[in-house]
Amino acid sequence: MKAFLPLAIATLLTACADLAPAPDSATNTVLLHDSLFAPASKPVRAADVFAVSDEMRFYLRQQMGEDMDAKGKERALYDALYSRNQLRLEYDAEMTRNASEAFAARSGNCLSLAIMTAAFARELGLTVRFQRVFSEDTWSRLGDLYFASGHVNVTLGRKNQDPRVLFAERHVLTIDFIHTDRKPFAYEVGESMIVAMYMNNRAAELLSRGRLDDAYWHAREAIMVDPRFTAAFNTLGVIYKRHGNDPEAERVMRFVLSREPENANAMANLVTVLHDTGRKSEADALARKLAALEPNPPFYFFNQGMEAMRAGDFARARDLFKREIARDAYNHEFHFWLAMAYYGLGDATQAREHLTVAMENSNTRSEHDLYSAKLDRLRALRPQR
């Protein structure tokens, strides 16, 4: 139970919550408190998410014109996104970008790249469908903030002349920036949900940087665009908590639990609020309920492994990190610390192997470069067993 007390769990999702009747405007008014926060440092507008820049239009005309004539719009766009000789896109999860930002940077997470793809497609007159890929959320952390992440992709099609047919199936292409060997189950979500996801991602990222005022306005916009996206309410509650507004945080967490009684993230955050406001018995009772619902929460074995590392018990740390990897095979942080445990045990071969996995699954260029430098140093060592 104690594991939940120091944590704030935000939801950095590129996926969506189950659809349910949206809260009415009165609910939003009760839960939103604009007067507690300074104005945003720059405008927060849903209309900017898919906006196409002049540079993007120029690229379509000058760089893709011949390809579109030869291949058709769908295939030309598909090839531009995937070809190393064209856009040269790079996956980077450090920041969620809107369409024009992702194009300018030539990088972004899967949500950013999906948004950029959709903006291009619409400029070309193609029809776009967004899909939430159904899979277990992956987890990451920054300090004492834990983030759950999902995944979306984009399907492109050309409008059919028959109004009863949404897509000409022979022209349909699915764009997915994360490769998988299995055909994933996915279901369609609307544009409002995608915009809410974008705003929520930015809110969580700004929250992690301590920019609480800007974080609030992004979470607020997510809620206003699509109140069905309950992850944004959870993020709003964490923002209130970090801002010192415990009553407001509690009200938001209880609202989420009224709609999703087994939402573990909201429950964990409410435990924190109750504990910090002196209601220990109530916090303990909710923590017991949470422990029954989720006996081994995200990072449970990892945190125990870190304690073992600090104690110099590298064998125990190795075993605990392995247990966490068994639940999340591609988390770069888990593999990095498993590599460090192996290094502490004198096994440079296994240390190099897991550092390589950490590097290959890093989410940002800076993480990749850090792991690469450590790997270079390890490669200079002779294998030790």
N, C-alpha and C positions, 0 to 999 in steps of 0.2 A: 504493500500500500504506500509506503514512504516514497517509492520511486516516482510517483506522480506529483508529489508536492512541489518540487522545485521547477517543474516543467511548464512551459507555455507551448501548447500545440497549435500551430497555425496550419492552414490547409492551402498549400501551394499547388493547386490542382489544374491540370490540363484536361480534366474530366468533369463529369457533372453529377449532381445529386439526382436521386429518383424524382420524377415529376409528381407534383402534388398541387392542389389549389394554392395559388400565390397568396401571401398575406395581403390584407387590404391596406389602403393608404394610411388608415388610422394606426395600424400596427407599426408601420414604418416610422410614423411621426413620434410614437412613444419611444422607439428604440434608437432613433437618431438624435444626436445632441450637437448641432453645429456650433453652438455658442461656446462649447468647451475647447474648440480648436481654432488656431490661427488659419487664415486663408491659405489655400494651396500655393506653393511657390510658382506654379504655372497652371494654366487651365486644365481641368480634367474633363474631357469630353468624349463621350462614346463615339461621336461622329469621326474622330481622328483615327480610330483603330484601323479601319479599312481604307482610309484615304490614300489615293494614288498620287505620288509626287510627279513633278515634271520629269525628273530623271528616270522614273519608271516608265513613263510614256515614251520617252526618247529611246529607251532600251527596246521596248516592244517594236517601235518603228524601224530603228536602225540596225539592231542586232538580230532580231528575230523575223524580220520581214520576209526574207528569202526562204527561211525554214518553214514559215507558215504557208507560203505558197506551195512548197514542195510536199510537205507532210500533213498539213492541216493544223489548226490551232491547238488542239489538244496535245497531239504528239510533239509539236514544236515546243510547247510550254513544258511538257514532261521532260524532254531531252535537255532543255535549258537548265532545269532544276537538278538533274542528275549528272550531267556531263561535266567532267573536270575541265573541259576546255571552254566552258561558257560562264555561268554565274559563279562557279567555284564556292559553293556554300559550305559553311562550317557549322557544325552543331556546337552550341555554346549556351549553357543553362544559367550563366551568371546573371542575366537580366532578360525579362520578357519584353520584347520589342513589338511595336506596332508595325504595320506593313512597310511604311516608308523607312523606318529605322532599321528593320531587318534587311531591306534591300541595300541601304547605304553601308551597313556594316558587313553585308554578305554573311551574316551569321545570326543564330538565334536558337532557342529551344524549340521543341516540336510545335508548341502553340504559336510561337512567333512565325515560324516558317509556314505553318498552315494558313495563318492570317495573310501573309505575304502572297502565298500561292492563290488564295481566294481573291485577293484584290486584283492580281494580274488576270485571273480567269474572267472576272466580271468585266474588266476593261476590254477583254476580247469578245464579250458577248456570250460567254459560256455559263451554264448553270452549275451552281456549286452546292454540294451537300457536305455538311460536317458530320463526322461520326465519332462517338466516344468508343474507344476500343476497350472492351470489357476485360479487365485483368485486375489482379490485386495491386493496390497502390504500393509504390516504392517510397522509401523514407530517406530523408537527409536531415542534417542539423546544422545550425550555426549558433554557437554558444549554447544557451539553454532553450533555444527555439527549435522545435522539431517540425518538419514539413512533410506532409503527405503529397505525393505527386501521382497523377494519372496520365492518360495519353489520349490524343485525338489525331485523326487524319482527315484528309479531304478527298472527296470524289468529284471528278469533273465530268460534265456531260454537255451535249448540245441540245438546246430546246427542240422538241419535236413539233412538227407542223400540226399534228393532231393534238388538240388541247387535253384529250383524255390520257395522253402518254407524257409522262414527266421527262423521260430521258430516252434518247436513242441508244439502246444498250451496246451496239457495236462501237459507239464512240466513247463509252464510259471508261475512265481511267482513275485509279485510286493512287493518290500521292501520300506516301508515308515515309517520314524521315528517320524512323527507327526500324531497322531490319528485324524480321522475325522469320523463323523457319516454319512456323505454324500459321495456318490461316486463322486470324483472330475473329472472335465474335464481336460484332460492333452494332451499335444502334444509332440512329440519326438524332441529332440535336439541332436546335434552331440557332440562328445568328445571335439572338439576344443572349442565349446561354454562353456562346463563345465570347461575346463582349464582356459578360459578367466574369467569366474565367480570366480573361485578360486583366480586368480591373482588380480582381482578387489577387492574382499573381503579383501585380505591381504593389498592391497594398502589403502583401506579405514580405516582399523584397525590401520595401521601404521601412517596414517595421523592423526587419533584421538589422537595418542600418541606423536605427534610432530616430528616424524621421517620422515621428508620430503624427504630426499635423498632415503631411502629405499622404501618409498611409490611411488616415481616417477618410480623406476625401475620395480616395480610390475605392476603399471598401464601401463607402456610401454610394458611389456611382454604380458599383456592381449590384448592390441591393435595389437601386432604383431601376436599373435596366432589366433585371430579371430576379424578382424576389424569391423564385423557386430554388435558386442556387444557395442552399443553406450553408455551404462552406464560407460564403462571404459574411454571414452573420457570426460564424465562429471566429473568423479573423477580426471582425469588428469588436467582439468581446475581448480578444487578446489585446487589441489596441487600447480599449478602455482600461484594462487591467494595468498595462504598462504605463498608462497616462495617470494612474492614481485614482481612477474613477471606479472603485469597486462596486458600488450599487448598480451602476449602469452595466458593468461587466456581468454581474450576476443576473440581471434582468434579461440580457441577451442570451446567456447560456441556458437559462431556464426556458426561454422561448424556443431555442433549438431543440431542447429535450422534450418540449411539449409536442413537437412535430415528429421528432425522431427519438423515441425514448431510449434507444440503445446506441446512440451516437457517442462512441467512446471518447472522441476528441473533446466534444463539449462537456462530457462528464468529467474528464480529467481536469479541464480548465476550471470547472465549477468547484471541484475538490480544492484546488489551489485558492480560489477566492474565499471559500468557506473557512479554510484553515487560516488564511491571513487576516480574516476579520474576526478571529477568536471563537468561531463556532466549531470547536474541535470534535465534539460528539457527532454533529451533523456531517462534518467532513469525513470522519472515520466511517460512518455508516455508508456514505456514498462511495468511499474508496473500497469498502468491502464488496459492494455491488459491482463496482468496476473491475475489481480483481476476479470476481466470478465470471464476468463477461469476457474479460481479456486477461487471463492469468499471467501471460508473458508478453507484455506490450512491446511495441517497437523499441529497439535499442536495449532491451532488458539484459540480454546476455552480453552485449557489447559493453554496457556500463560496468557490469561485473568484471569483464575482461580488463577494462581500464584500471579498475581497482587492483586486480592481480598484477598488472604491469607496474603500477606504482609501488607495489610490495615486492617487486622483483621475482614474482612467481610466474616465470615465463611459460612453464608447461601448462599451468591452469589457464593462463591467459590464452594460449594457443587453442585449448579445447573450447573455451567459451566463444572465442571469435569464430571458430568453425561452426558452432551451433547457430550463431547469428547469420553466417553465410548460407547455412542450409535453408534459411527462411528468405534470404535476399541475396541471390548468387552474384549480382553484379554491382553491389554497392562498393564504390572505390575505397571508401574510408575503412570498411571492414577488412578488405584485402590488404590495405596499407599496414594496419596495425597487426594483422596476422603475420605479415612479412617482418615487422619489428619483433614480434614474439619469437619467430624462428631465428632471427638474427641474434636475439638474446640467448637462444639455446645453442648457438654456434652452427646453425644449419643455413649457410649462405645460399645453397642451391634452392631450397624452398623459399627463402627470403626473396631471391631474385624472381622466382616464378610468380609470387603473389604481388610483388611490386609491378611486374609487367601487366598483370591483370588490372591492378589499380590504375595504372597509366592508361590502359586501353579503354577503361570505363569512366575516366574522369569527365566531369561535366563542363569544365572551363579550360581555357588555354593556360591560365596560371597554374591550375592543379596539374595539368598534363606536364608542364615544364618542370614543376617541382618534383614529381615522381620520376621524370626522365633523368633529372640530375642525380637523384638518389640511386637510381638504377645504374647509371654510369659508374658511380663510385663502388657499388656492390659488384659490378662486373669485373672491376679491377682486382677483386679479391679472389683467392683460390677457394674452391669449394671446401667447406669445413663440415665435418659430421662428428 
